[in-house]
Amino acid sequence: MIVVVCPGQGSQTPGFMLPWLDLPAFRASIEGMQAASGIDLIAHGTVSDADTIRDTSVAQPLIVSAGVATLAALFDLSGSVSEKISGVAGHSVGEITAAVASGIFTAEQGIKFVKERGDAMALAAGLEPTSMAAILGGDQATVEARLSALGLEPANYNGGGQIVAAGSAAGIGELQASGPEGSRVIPLQVAGAFHTRYMAPAVSTLAAYAAGLTVSDPSTKLWTNAGGRSITSGPEFVELMVNQVKSPVRWDLCMAAMVEAGVTALIEVAPAGTLVGLAKRSMPGIETLAIKSPDNLDAALELIANHA
């Protein structure tokens, strides 16, 4: 049983899209989403610098478009591949990629939704100074207690002893100066406190936008960041994605649910690497592959054939 996972913000690096654009299916997919969104995805994926592609309103559409186009390239090599994939899940903004992969959204709907999301979250992040930091190690209850004492929130539960904290810039500074016992705190280069109460204005914007959408139910098994549950309703999944921007990402529970479901292999779409790293720590015995470049596509097809 093989699943496809879709990365979230922070996975992109300058120029990562360059080798992909030689693939006709990838380029056609990107060009279609670029036209639909009005965002110069090709420029941002090839020549934009690190600061530009870190901006929330750019980073989110770039990550989703790359993941969707990766699947277009994979399916172009073998049209039967999509039938062999048993499930899909996305981390944070990667849930939009997963919604496209599972058939809830069309690619055009997905890129337009993520543009709304990125713009709304960027506006919310600009209202006051906020930040995020990764906490590695430490007892979970101890970590949560320390965050509460500082007025911070756990934004991501990434498994393997990693929790991402978010909140006021001052609070994150205090966390760095005095982290939970037995842990290490690493500041993250992000624009705001995502997946916390600071994103409430973005929820209102996204909810209004989502109300006008007509979506389909997923055609394959789909896990949600909201507790790792499997969702069979397209409208319900969209509602969860709207509220997800101010709620913690429970990727730890997604991985646990995949293991319980009998998943034997995991493929991460571009810009890949982060989720495979988490899976290696939290999903022992699961074969993994990160599609970091077109050179990995043949290995992905082989892995799918072996685990279908």
N, C-alpha and C positions, 0 to 999 in steps of 0.2 A: 504494500500500500504506500503510495507516494504522494506527497503534498508539495504545493508551491507556496513559498512565503515571500512577502513583499516588504521591503525595508521602509523605515521611516526617516524623518529628517536627520541630517548629520552624516548620511552615507555618501554624499556626492563630493567629488574632488574636481578641481579645474581641468577641463579638457577630457573628462572621462568618456564623453560621447563620440570622440573623434573616430576610433576604429569601427564603431558600430554603423556609421553612416554609409559605409561601403556596401552594406547589405540592403538590397532594394526594399524588402519588406519592412525593415526597421525604419529606413528613411521615409517611406510612404506613410507609415503609421505616425511618425513624428510630424511630418508636414501636415497631415490631416488634423492633428491635435493643435498644431501651431495656428492653423487657419481658424479653427473653432474658438481658440482662446484669445487670440490677438497677442500672445506672448512669443517672443523670438526664442523659442526653445533651442533651436540649432545654435544660435550665437551663444546662449548661456551654457550650452553643453560642450562648447568647443573653445571659445575665446574669452569668456567672462572670467574675472579673477575670483579669488576665494571669498572676498568680502561681498561681492555681488551675489554669488550663488548661495551665500549663507543667509541673505535677506529672506525672511519668511515668505514674502509674496512671490519670490522667484524660486526658492528652494523647493517648496511643496509641489508646484506644477512640474518642475524639472524632474523630481524623483518619481512622481506618478507616471509621467509620460515615458520615462526611460523604462520603467517596469512593464508598462503596457506594450511598448514597442519591442522589448525583449521577447515577450510571449508571441508577438506577431512574427518575429524572425524565427523562433523555435517552431511554431506551427507551420511556417512556410517550408521548412526543411522536411517536415513529416506531418501531413494533414491529420493523421490518426492520433497524434500525441495527446490532443485535448481530451480524447475519450479515455485515455489511460491514467489521467491524473485524478486521484481520489478525493482531493480536498484542497482548500486554499485558505490562507489567513494573512493578515497584514498587521504590521506594528505601527500604531499611530496613524500618520497620513497614509501609510501603506494599506490601510483598510480600504481606501478609495481604489487603489490598484486591484485589490482583491475583489472589490465589488464589480469592477470591469471584467476581471478574469472569470468570475462566477456567473456573469450574465445579468447581474442586477442593473448595472449601467452599461450603456454603449460607451465607446471610447470618447465620443464627443461629450456625452453627459458627464463622464468622469473628469475630464479636463476642465470643463466649465465649473463643476462642483468644487474642485480643488482650487481653482482660481478664486472663487468666492471665499473659500475657507482660508486660503493664504492671506488674502487682502484683509479679511475681517480679523484674523488673529494678529496680523501686523499692526492694525489700528489699535486693538486692545493692548498689545504689548507696549505701545507708545504712550499709554496713559500715565504710567509711573514706572520708576526704575525697578526691574525685576530680573531674576536670573535663575539658573539651574546648576546643580552639581551632582555628580555621580558618587554614591557611597558604596565602597567595596568592602564587604565583610561586615562583621558585627551581628549580634542577635537582632532579629527583625523587630521584636517588641521594644528593645532598647533604642534602636534606630528611630522607630515611630514616636517613641516618647520624647526623644531629643528634638525631633522635628516639630512636634506639637509645642514644646517649650519655647521654641524660637519663632512660632507663628508660621512655620513652613508646612508644606504638604508633600506627601509621597506622590510624585507624578507618574513614575514608571516602576513597576515591579518586573524586573527583567530576568529573574531567576539567577541561580548560581551565586547567590549572596550579593546581588547588585540591586540597589534601589536608587532611583533618581529623585532628588529633592528639588522643589521649586518654591519660589515665593519672592519676597522683597530682596533687593540687592543687599541691603544691610543684614538681613537674616542669613543669606547665603554666605556673606562675609564672616559672620559669627560662627557658622557651621564649619567653615574652612579653618578658622582659628582654634575651634574646640569641637571636634567631631565626636560621634558616639564611640564609646569604648570598643576597642578591637577592630576599628574600621579605618579606612583611608578615604579622604574626600578629594575629589578631582573636579575643579570647576569646568563647566561646559561653555563652549563658544556658541551661545544661542541668543536669540533676540528678546526672549521674555519667559515668563513662568507659564509654560504650556501645561494643559491638563490640570489646571487649578482654578480657583474662584476668580482669578484675575482675567480669565478668558470668558467670563459671563456675557460681556457685550457681543462677543463673536457668536455665541450660541443663539442669541436672538436674531442676528442677521442670517445665520445659516438656516434656522428654523423657517423663517419667512421665505427664503429661497427654495428650500426643500418642499414646501407646501405646493409649489407649482410643478413638481416633477411627477412623471408617470414612469414607474420602474417595474422590473420583472422580479419574480422569485428566483433565487439562485438555482443554477442547474447542476451544481456540485456541492459537496459538503463544505460548509463555511463556518469558521469559528470567529467569535467576536472578542474584542478587547474587554468587553463588559463581562468579566467573569469567566471567559474562556468557553462560553456556551456555544453550541452549534445552532445556527439560525436558519430557518427555512422560509422566512417571509422577507421579501425585498423591502417593503415599506418599513418593517420593524428594524431591519438592519440600517436603513438610512436614518431612522430616528435615533438609533444608538450612536451612529457616526456623528450626528449633530451634537448630541450631549457629551460625546467623547472628548471634545476640545476642552471641557472643564472637569473631566473625570479621569481618575488614574487609569493608565494602560496596564492591564493585568496580563502581560505576555507570559509570566510564569504559569498562569492557569491555562493559557492557550497551549503551551508546550505540554503541560500535564495532560490535557484533554487529548492531544494528538497521540501521546504515548498510550493512554487508555484505549483509544480507538484502534490501536494496532498499527500505527504508522511505522514503516520500516525504512523510509528514505525521505529526504527533504531537499528541495532545490530552492535556492534564493535567487530571485531575478535581480538584474542590475538596477541601481548601483549596489552591488552585493558585497557581503562579507560580515556585516554586523550580526545578523540573525543566525548565520551558520556558527559563528563564534559562541553565541549564547547556547545554541543547541548542543554543541560539543560538551558543554559543561553540565547541561540539565537534561539531556536526552541520550544517555549512554546507550551504545549499541545501535543507534540510528545512523545510517549512512547519509552523508551530507555533501552537497556541492554548491558552491557559490559561482554563479555565472557572472564573472567579472569582465569578460571580454568575449568577442565572437569565437575565440579559440576554445572556449568551454562548451559551446553548443553541442558538438558531437558527443562529448562526455555526458552531457545532460540527456541526450536521446538514448544513450546506452543505459544510463541509470534508470530512466523511465521504463525501458524495455525489460530490465532485470527485475523491477519491483512492481510492475503493473499487475 
